[in-house]
Amino acid sequence: MRHAPFPVTLDMRDRWMRHMLDAVERAAIPEPQAEQMRDYFLRAAHMLVNTDDGHGHPPLTP
């Protein structure tokens, strides 16, 4: 996995998700495709986290 050598924290995950969710909204992608994209981004974001940032906050949900 190409992100493995880089720390990815919960905060980084949440920031990336905010950008991706905003992009889906701005692109005016019709439902249910938009829902599929949000679901994919959320699952991918969770998978990439590999470093504890010490905040212990709950996951971002769309």
C-alpha positions as CSV (number, residue, x, y, z in Angstrom):
1,M,0.0,0.0,0.0
2,R,1.5,3.3,-1.0
3,H,0.4,5.2,2.1
4,A,2.0,2.7,4.5
5,P,5.3,4.6,4.8
6,F,3.5,7.8,5.9
7,P,1.6,8.3,9.2
8,V,-2.1,8.7,8.6
9,T,-3.9,9.9,11.8
10,L,-7.6,10.1,12.7
11,D,-7.4,13.9,12.2
12,M,-5.9,13.5,8.8
13,R,-8.6,11.0,7.9
14,D,-11.3,13.4,9.0
15,R,-9.8,16.3,7.1
16,W,-9.5,14.2,3.9
17,M,-13.1,13.1,4.4
18,R,-14.4,16.7,4.7
19,H,-12.7,17.5,1.4
20,M,-14.1,14.4,-0.4
21,L,-17.6,15.0,0.9
22,D,-17.5,18.6,-0.1
23,A,-16.3,17.6,-3.6
24,V,-19.1,15.1,-4.0
25,E,-21.6,17.8,-2.9
26,R,-20.2,20.4,-5.2
27,A,-20.1,18.0,-8.2
28,A,-23.9,17.6,-7.7
29,I,-23.6,13.8,-8.2
30,P,-27.1,12.3,-8.2
31,E,-28.1,9.8,-5.5
32,P,-27.6,6.8,-5.2
33,Q,-24.2,7.3,-6.9
34,A,-23.3,10.0,-4.4
35,E,-24.1,7.7,-1.5
36,Q,-22.0,5.0,-3.0
37,M,-19.1,7.4,-3.3
38,R,-19.5,8.6,0.3
39,D,-19.6,5.1,1.6
40,Y,-16.5,4.1,-0.4
41,F,-14.6,7.2,0.8
42,L,-15.5,6.5,4.4
43,R,-14.4,2.9,4.2
44,A,-11.1,3.8,2.4
45,A,-10.4,6.6,5.0
46,H,-10.8,4.2,7.9
47,M,-8.5,1.7,6.3
48,L,-5.7,4.1,5.7
49,V,-5.4,5.2,9.4
50,N,-2.1,3.7,10.7
51,T,-1.1,6.1,13.5
52,D,-2.8,7.1,16.7
53,D,-3.0,10.9,17.0
54,G,-3.8,10.7,20.7
55,H,-7.2,12.5,20.4
56,G,-9.3,9.4,20.5
57,H,-12.2,11.2,18.9
58,P,-15.0,9.3,17.2
59,P,-15.0,8.7,13.4
60,L,-16.4,11.2,11.0
61,T,-19.6,10.0,9.4
62,P,-21.2,11.6,6.3
